[in-house]
Amino acid sequence: MVRDDLRCIYLIAAKDMRTYYLKPPAISWGIVFPVAWTLAFYLRSPGDFEELVPGLIAMTILFSTTAAEAVVINFEMRLGSLERLLLAPVSPRAVLLGKVLGGFLFGLLMTSVVTAGTVIGLDLRPDLTALIPVAVISLLVFSSMGALFSVGFKEVFEAQTFLNLPRFLMVFLCGVVYPISAMPSPLQFVSQILPLTYTVEGLRGAFSVVSSSPLIASFVLTGFLLLFIFPAMRIFGKRFD
């Protein structure tokens, strides 16, 4: 049974990559939007671009993992594709994890491209032993967040609409382009309960922009991963009871 589930997870992720993720709309939303957003701030203050690199990578992680997640899951539920998958000897949990893995792999591809481009182009020297764990855990966190929002709604437009709220909220409140310390106290509090804050802090530590601890950031992000993935699996399982 475990072997069948693992095979199902891999095959679902591979199918989603071919069918949904490696298409111009997903690629543009996952990589072009964060780059364009960051370039807008670069044009405003070119001398500080290196300080924006952790935020650029964090935004790429966020938007690439959730680029097509809501479309993939809700679209296939409407078509009945997921019901047909569950006729095979696999569990709903394995099906959902396959969807999460697909988002993770696409995010990993887009994040690797952006990170390599900025590191080589700006001749940066990040601490890879800190950068890689923070990036990998963050990719899992936001892929799981996308899955949670997807299984919580029946329509694609509902999932996309409600997913945009936390995504854009995090862009403005999590230190991506504006220091959290310069925000009013209530907004600073809100930023501390948003996962992208810890992605940005961990990446800043990896790039030595500030003295943040990537280890602490990774630990907190692991908590967010559990907070997202288990409710997503439970909700998804109940929909097919």
N, C-alpha and C positions, 0 to 999 in steps of 0.2 A: 504493500500500500504506500509506504513512504517513497519507494523507488518510483512508483507511478506518479505520485504527487510532484516529485522533483522533476521528472521528465515533463509533466504538464506545465509546471512553472516555466521551464526553459522554452518549451515550444510556444507557449502563449506570448512570452516576452519577444521571442524572435519574430513571430507573426505580426505583433503590434508594431515592431520596429519597421518591418517592410511595408505594412499596410497604412500606418498612420504617421509615425514619427519622421521617417526619412522622406518627407514631402515638403515642398516649399512653404506652405502656411505654418507648419510646426517649426521648421528651421528659422523662419523669419521672426516668429514670436519668441522663440527660445533664445536667439542670439542677437538678432538685429535690434530688437527693442532695447535691451540693456546697453548695447554698444552706442546706439543713437542717443539714449538718455545721458550716458556718461560723457559723450563728446559734446553735448550741449553745455555741460558744466566745465569741460575742458576749454571750450572757446571763451568762456567767461573768465577763467583763471588758469591759463596754460601752465604757469609755473608750479602749480600744486597737483599736477596730474598723477604723479606717483602715489599721492595719498588717496586718490580715488580708486586705485587698482583693487584693493580688497572689496570695496563696495561694488565695483563692476563684476568681479567674480561672484560675489554673493547674489547679485541680481540675476546673473546668468544661471546660477544654481536654482534659484527660486522659479524663474519663468520657464526654463527649459524642462524641468521635471513636471511642471503643471501645465505645459503648453497644450497638450491634447488629452490629458488624463480624463477630464470630465466628458469630453466628446467620445473617447474610446469606450468607457464603461457604460455611460447612459445610452449611447447610440446602439451598442450591442445588446443592451437589455431590451430596448424597444424592438429590435429586429428578432429577438429570441435566440441570438447566437450563444449567449451564455447558458441558456437553458439546455441547448444541444450539447454544449461542452460537459454539462453536469450529468448527461446520460452516460458518459464514460466513467470508469471506476476511479474518479478523482473527487476530492472534497471541495466545497465552496472556498475554503481557506486557501487551497492551492491555486484556484482560479484567480482569486484576488491578489495573491502574492505574485502571480505571473504578471498581472497588470502593473503592480508596483515595481517589479523588476524592469518592465519595459520602460517606464518613466525614468527609473534610475539609470539605465544604460544610455538612454538618449541624453539625459542630463550630464552624464559622465563624458559623453562624446563632445557635447557643446562646451562644457566647462573646460575640458582639456584643450580645445582649440583656442578659447579666449585666454586661458592662463598661459599657454605656451606663447601665444602671440604677444601678450603684454610683457611677459618675463624676458623674452628674447629681444623684442623691440626696444624696451627701456633698459635692458641690461641689468635686470634686478637679480638679487640673490636670496630668494626666500628659503626658509628652513623647511625642506620637504618632509622631514619627519613630523613636523607640526601641521603643515599645509594639507598633506594627503588625508590624515585621519579626520580633520575638521571638514574637508570637502566631501569625503565619502559619507560620513554620518549625516551631513546636511542634505546631501542628495537623497538619502533614504528618508529623512524627516519630511522633506517637502513632496516627495513622491507619495508618501503615506498620507500627507495632508490632502493632496489632490484626490487620492482615492477615497478618503473619508468624506469630503465634500461631494464627491460624485455619487456614492452609494446612499447619501442622505436625501437625494432628490430624484424625482422621476424623469424630469425633462432636461435636455442638454442645456437649454438657455437658462434654466433655473440654477443648475450647478455652476455654469460659467459666471453668471451674474453674482452669485453669492461668494464664489471663489475670488472674484476680482476685488471684493471689499478688503479681505485681509492682505491680499498681495500688495495693493497700492498703499494700504495703511502702513505696512511694514517698510515699504520703500521710503516713506517720509519720516517714520518714527524710529527706525532701527540703526541710525547712524550711517546709512549708506552714503549720503552726500552732505549731511548736516550733523555736526557733533551733538550727541545726546546731552552732554553737559551744558550746552547752550540753550536747551529747551526749558520751558516752564516745568516746575516740579511735577504737576499732574501728568504731563506727557512723558516725563522721565520714568515715572512709575509704570505707565502703560508700556513703554518700550522694554521694560524688564520682564514682561510676561509674554513677549513675542519672540518666537524662535530665531528670526533672522538677526536679531540683536547679537546673539551668541555666535552665529556664523560670521558676522562682520568682525566681532571682537577676536574670535579665534584666528581669522585670516589676517587681521592687523598684527596680531602677535607673531604669526608666521612670517610676515613681511617686516617685522620689527618697526612698524609705524608707531605703535604704542607698546607699553609693557603689559599687554593683556596676556592671560595664560591660556594657550590653546588647549591645555589639558582640562582645565575647568570648563571651558566652552564645550569641549567634546562630551564631558560628563553630563552637562545640562542638556545638550542636544539629544543625548541618548534617552533622557527622560521624556523629551518631547516625542521622540520616535515611538516609545511605548504608549504614550498618551494618544497618538494618532492611529497606530496600526491595529491595536487590539479592538477599539470601538469599531473601526472600519470592518474588520473581519466579523465581528458579532452582528453588525447591521446587515452586512452582505449575506451572512448565513441565514438570518431571519427572513430575508426576502425570498429565499428559495426553500424554506421549510415546507 
